[in-house]
């Protein structure tokens, strides 16, 4: 913590803030008096540094006495030193330390300047909306920010649902991507054999009316009186294509290759597995 004084231009405000952070915020620094020594060296007449030094000496004297009592296992005197409120200055150590913490820590905006201002302001807005009937005393400010308790459960639920939806969408997208090469292999196999869709010059999602229209158009071109054996073969292929594609069951068998290629399809599909 004291390295800040070497990085920044020394000032009374900076050195006193370093002392407060190193002494009041756990874990306590082993040498919190060093920033005060630097402060007095920088400004020997600084009232704030002198006040903090007197406070530190009084508290450290009481803590030293408490350590001695605990080493002697004098628990009665230890409790008396911590909690008893009498005229002696070295007693009621607990309350004196708490009062010093509240007095010297001040506002949380001053003690914790490194926290982003938006988080502190958000915390202050939540506190203002939840405590509209009672005003907090200036002597008991809230020093530690419980930012974790300010997180909205609804926001967490929405984030979880969105992550789940994104995951499911990714799963279905990968399955669709996996199905594309299988369909491409299937269409390639069909193209190497008889492609009735290409014979009729229609799309693969055509219904019965476009099939009939395409058949009549292609039949005029492949009339047996217009050519020889090649035309007859083309007409035979055209008739086969029309018969297969116009009957739902035959068209389905042509699509799936149930009779001819069922064994080959099983072997091809076993080579590639779903990632899920």
N, C-alpha and C positions, 0 to 999 in steps of 0.2 A: 504493500500500500504506500509506503514512504517513497517508492520510486517515482510516484507522480510528481513529487516536489522537484525531482531532477529533470523531468520532462517538460514541466510547465514553469512559467514565471512565478517565483514564490510571492505569496501575499498572505496577509493575516487570514483572510477568508478561506483561502485554499488550505492552509496548514491546520486551521481549526476544524475544517470539514474532514480532513484526513484523520485527525485525532478522533472525531466522533465516530467515523465509520470503523476505525480499527479498534475502538474501545467498546462501543455499545452494540455493534452488530456481531453476532457469533460467526466463527470462532474468534475470540479476542486475540489481538496481536500481543506477542510476548514483550514488546517494547513500545507501548503506546505513548510513552513520555517523550520519545524522540521528536515527533512533530511539534510538541509544545516547546521543547528546547530550541528548535529551529525558529519557531514563531517569536519567542522572546529575543533570540539573537537578531532576527529581522527587525523587530519593533519592541524594544525593552519596556516601553510604557503602554503596551497594548492591554486594555482592561479585560478584553475577552480572553486573551491567553492567560493572564494572571488569575482570573476567576476559574478557568478550567484547571489550572495547575493546583489551586487550593482544593478544589473539589476532588481531584485525583488523589492528592496526598491524604485527605481525610478518608476516602473510601479504601484506599490501599492499606492504610493503617488498621482499619477495622477488619479487612479481609485477612491481613497477616495475623491479627489476634484470633480470628475465627479458625485459621489453620492450626494455630498452636493449641487451641482448645480441642480440636478434633484429634490431633495427635495424642493428647492426654486422655482422649475418650471422655471428656467432660461434656456430656450431651446436654445437661441441664443449663450450663453456662452458655453453650452454643445456641440453644433455643432462645435463651434470654437475650443474647447479643443480636440475634436475628429479628426477634419479634417484640421484645419488651419496649414499651414507650415510657421512658423516664427522662430525667433532665440531663443525663450524661450524653455527650455528643457522639460517643462511639457506639451507642446502642440503637436499636430499631434499624439495623443495617438493611434489612429487606426493603422497608418503606423508603429509606433515604436513597437507596440505589434506584428504585422505581421512580421517585420524584426527580432524580437527576436525569434519568433516561427521558422522561416526558419533557422536562424543561430544556435539555440540551438537544434532543432530537428535533424538536419543533415539528413543523409541518412535514408530511411525507414528501412533498414536492421539493423541499430543501434538503432532506436527508438522503433521498434516493434520486439524484439528478440524472443518473445514467439510464433509468427506465424510460422507454419511449413515451412522450407526453400523451399520445393517443390512448395508451393503456391506462394511465393514471386518470385522465379525464373520463374515460368510460367507466372506471370504478367509481369515480365521484358522482357521475350521473345515476348509477344504480343505487348508490347510498342515498342520494337525495330523493329518489322516487320511492324508496322503501321506508324512509323515515320522514314523512311529511308532517307528523303531528308533534314530534319532540325534537328539540335542537340539542346537538351534542355539546358538551362542555369543552372549552378550549384547553382545559388542563388534561383531558383524556383523549388525545387524538388517536386515530387508528394508524399505527406505524407500519405494520406488516400488511401487505396487500394479498388477500387470498384470491388471486386471479383465477385459480382453477375452479373455484365455486361459482364464478361469474359466467362460465361457459354454458350456453343454452343447450339443454337436452334435445330440443327439437332440431337445432342445427346439426347436432351429432347424428340424429336419426336420419335426417335428410341426406347427410353425407354418406352414411352407411348404405342407404337405399340406392343412391346414385352409383356407388361403387359396385353394388350387386348387379344393377342393371347393365353397367358397362361390362362386367365380367360375362354375363349371359350373352350380351350382344357379341362379344369377342368369340365365345364358344360357337355360336351359330355361324358367325362369319368364317371361322376356321373350317367348320364342317362343310359349308358351301364351297369354300376354296378347294377342299379335298375332293368334293364330288365332281368338280370341273374336269380334272384329268381323266377320271373314270368315264365320264360322258364323252370326252374327246376320243378316248381309245375305242369306245363303243361305236361312235360315228365313223371313225377311221376304218374299223373292221367292216362296217356296212358299206362304206364307199368302195372297198376292195371287192365286194361281191356285187349284188344287184341293188342299186339305189333307185327304188321306185319313185321317190320324190323327185329325183333328178330326171327320171324318164318322163314324168308328167309336167316337169318344170313348175312345181308348186312348192310352197313353204311346208315345213314339217308340222305346223299347227293348223293347216287348212282343214276345213270341215267338208261335208259331202258335196255341197253345191259348187265350190271352187274345183273340187276333184272332177265332178262331171263336166264342168265347162272346159277344164284343161284336157280331159280325155277326148272330147269332141274336137277340140282344136288340133290336138296331136294326131287324131285318127284321120283327119283330112290330109295331113301331110304324108302319112304312112299308108295311103290307100294301096291295096295290092295291084291295082291296074296301072299305077304310076311307076312301078319299078320291078326289079327281079327278086332274087332270093333275099337280098339284104333288107329290102323293104318288108318282105314277109316276116323276117326275123324281128324287125323293129316293131311291126304290128303285133306279133305274138308277145313280145316283151311289154308292149303298151297294154294289151288285154290283161296280162298277168298283174301289172301294176294297178290297173283300175279295179280288178277283182279283189286284190289284197287290201288296198287302201279304202275301198268302199264298204267293206265288211268289218265291223268293229273287232270281232274276235281275231280275224286274220291279221288285221292291222296291228293289234296288240302283240300277237305272236311275232310279227315282223319287227316290231320295235324291240321286243325283249329277246328275240332269238331263242325262244324257249326250247324248240326242238333241236335246232342245229348247234347252237353255241352255248347251251347251259353249262356243260362241263368246262369249256374254256373260260366262261365268265367267272365261274367259281375259282378257277386257278388264278386268274388275273386279279380278282378282288382280294385273294388271300395274300398277295404280295404287298399290298398297301393297306395299312391299318389306320383307323381313326386315332387322332391324338388324344381322345377322351374316352 
